[in-house]
Amino acid sequence: AAAYKHSVSVNSREAWYVSALAAFNSKNWKSAESYFQKYCKSGEDEYTSYAMFYMGYAQYAQGQSLTAFRTLERFITTYKGHPLMYNACVTAASSCVQINDYKTGARMALLAIDSSANEKQRQDAIVLCATIYSDDAEYTKAVNILAPSARLRSDFGARARYLTAQVYARENRIDDADAMYHEIEEVF
């Protein structure tokens, strides 16, 4: 709190960044967005990429879904391979869902799969992508993104099969859903 109070009284790039981080960590999203925006507009340096991501996340946290998506899309296209790429893709996908742009949301979720740094992230991104496809009534795409995982004999394989059964049920393919549920019961 003291660092935040001091940094907001100083008018410099570094102080804006520190103020933004302090506000972000305190979940003071409006102040965080404001200071990150000020910092990003003041020039490019080693922290600009981080400031842009955190600004987009702060916008998302405030419910500014379209603005957040635009900021995060700019981050994604500008800073390929960045350590926060996965987080940016997931947050951008979620922003798209909130504005009912499922096609772009699915595209962002596919990027999240590609940019995942570990198996848990990859699995979470697959579930996100399948959920977005299903919400958009793109049932075949939802099943296809789950299919490789559904063949696995693992916890995630069981989860992917369960999600596939749910997609079948949403599509009103009750026999296929029942068969998948039965398969889960037999195998796991």
C-alpha positions in Angstrom: 0.0 0.0 0.0 2.8 2.4 0.8 4.6 1.6 -2.4 1.4 2.2 -4.3 0.9 5.6 -2.7 4.5 6.6 -3.4 4.5 5.4 -7.0 1.3 7.2 -7.9 2.8 10.5 -6.7 5.8 10.1 -9.1 5.2 10.9 -12.7 7.5 8.5 -14.6 7.2 5.4 -16.7 8.6 3.2 -14.0 6.2 4.6 -11.4 3.2 4.0 -13.7 4.3 0.4 -14.1 4.8 -0.1 -10.4 1.4 1.6 -9.7 -0.3 -0.6 -12.3 1.2 -3.8 -10.8 0.2 -2.7 -7.3 -3.3 -1.9 -8.4 -3.5 -5.2 -10.4 -2.4 -7.2 -7.4 -5.0 -5.4 -5.3 -7.6 -6.2 -7.9 -8.2 -2.5 -8.4 -8.8 -3.2 -12.1 -9.8 0.3 -13.2 -6.6 1.8 -11.8 -4.5 -1.0 -13.1 -5.9 -0.6 -16.6 -5.4 3.2 -16.4 -1.7 2.9 -15.4 -0.9 0.1 -17.8 -2.5 2.0 -20.6 -0.4 5.1 -19.7 2.7 3.0 -19.6 2.0 1.3 -22.9 1.4 4.6 -24.6 4.6 6.1 -23.3 6.9 3.9 -25.4 8.2 0.4 -26.0 10.6 -1.5 -23.7 11.1 -4.9 -22.1 7.9 -4.6 -19.9 5.5 -3.3 -22.5 4.4 -6.8 -23.5 3.6 -7.6 -19.8 1.8 -4.2 -19.4 -0.3 -5.0 -22.5 -1.3 -8.4 -21.3 -2.1 -7.2 -17.8 -4.1 -4.2 -19.2 -6.2 -6.7 -21.3 -6.8 -8.9 -18.3 -7.8 -5.9 -16.1 -10.3 -4.9 -18.9 -11.6 -8.4 -18.9 -12.0 -8.4 -15.1 -14.1 -5.2 -15.4 -16.4 -6.9 -17.9 -15.1 -4.9 -20.9 -15.0 -8.0 -23.0 -14.7 -6.4 -26.5 -12.0 -4.0 -25.3 -10.2 -6.8 -23.5 -10.3 -9.0 -26.6 -8.9 -6.2 -28.8 -6.0 -5.6 -26.4 -5.3 -9.3 -26.0 -5.5 -9.9 -29.7 -2.9 -7.1 -30.3 -0.7 -8.8 -27.6 -1.1 -12.2 -29.3 -0.2 -11.0 -32.7 2.6 -8.8 -31.5 4.3 -11.0 -28.9 4.3 -14.5 -30.4 6.1 -17.0 -28.1 5.7 -14.8 -25.0 5.5 -16.6 -21.6 2.0 -15.2 -21.1 0.7 -16.3 -24.6 -1.4 -19.2 -23.2 -3.0 -16.9 -20.6 -3.7 -14.3 -23.3 -5.3 -16.8 -25.6 -7.6 -18.3 -22.8 -8.6 -14.8 -21.6 -9.2 -13.7 -25.2 -11.3 -16.8 -25.9 -13.4 -16.1 -22.7 -13.9 -12.5 -23.8 -15.2 -13.6 -27.2 -17.7 -16.0 -25.5 -19.0 -13.1 -23.4 -19.7 -11.1 -26.6 -21.2 -14.1 -28.4 -18.3 -14.3 -30.9 -17.9 -18.1 -30.7 -16.0 -18.5 -34.0 -13.2 -16.1 -32.8 -13.4 -17.6 -29.3 -12.8 -21.1 -30.7 -9.9 -19.7 -32.8 -8.3 -18.2 -29.6 -8.9 -21.5 -27.8 -7.1 -23.4 -30.6 -4.2 -21.0 -30.2 -4.2 -21.7 -26.4 -3.9 -25.4 -27.2 -0.9 -24.6 -29.5 0.7 -22.3 -26.9 0.2 -24.5 -23.9 3.4 -25.0 -21.8 2.3 -28.3 -20.1 -0.2 -31.1 -20.3 -2.7 -29.5 -17.8 -2.8 -26.3 -19.9 -3.3 -28.3 -23.1 -6.1 -30.3 -21.5 -7.8 -27.2 -20.1 -7.6 -25.5 -23.6 -9.1 -28.6 -25.3 -12.0 -28.5 -22.9 -12.4 -24.7 -23.4 -12.4 -25.2 -27.2 -14.8 -28.1 -27.1 -17.2 -26.1 -24.9 -17.1 -23.1 -27.2 -17.8 -25.3 -30.2 -20.6 -26.9 -28.4 -22.1 -23.6 -27.3 -22.0 -22.5 -30.9 -23.8 -25.7 -32.0 -20.6 -26.8 -33.8 -21.0 -30.3 -32.4 -18.9 -32.2 -34.9 -16.0 -29.8 -34.2 -16.5 -30.2 -30.5 -16.4 -34.0 -30.8 -13.4 -33.9 -33.1 -11.3 -31.7 -30.8 -12.1 -34.2 -27.9 -11.6 -37.4 -30.0 -7.8 -37.9 -29.6 -8.1 -37.4 -25.8 -11.2 -39.6 -25.6 -9.2 -42.5 -26.8 -6.8 -42.3 -23.9 -7.1 -44.6 -20.9 -6.4 -41.9 -18.3 -8.3 -39.5 -16.1 -8.4 -36.9 -18.9 -9.5 -39.6 -21.4 -12.5 -40.3 -19.1 -13.2 -36.6 -18.9 -13.0 -36.2 -22.7 -15.4 -39.2 -23.1 -17.8 -37.6 -20.6 -17.7 -34.3 -22.4 -18.2 -36.1 -25.7 -21.3 -37.7 -24.3 -22.6 -34.4 -23.2 -22.0 -33.0 -26.7 -24.0 -35.9 -28.1 -26.8 -35.2 -25.7 -26.9 -31.5 -26.6 -27.1 -32.6 -30.3 -30.0 -34.9 -29.3 -27.9 -38.0 -30.3 -29.2 -39.8 -27.2 -28.1 -43.3 -28.3 -24.5 -42.1 -28.9 -24.5 -40.3 -25.6 -25.8 -43.5 -23.8 -23.2 -45.6 -25.5 -20.4 -43.2 -24.5 -21.6 -43.2 -20.9 -21.7 -47.0 -20.9 -18.2 -47.1 -22.3 -17.0 -44.8 -19.5 -18.6 -47.1 -16.9 -17.0 -50.2 -18.4 -13.5 -48.8 -19.0 -13.1 -46.7 -15.9 
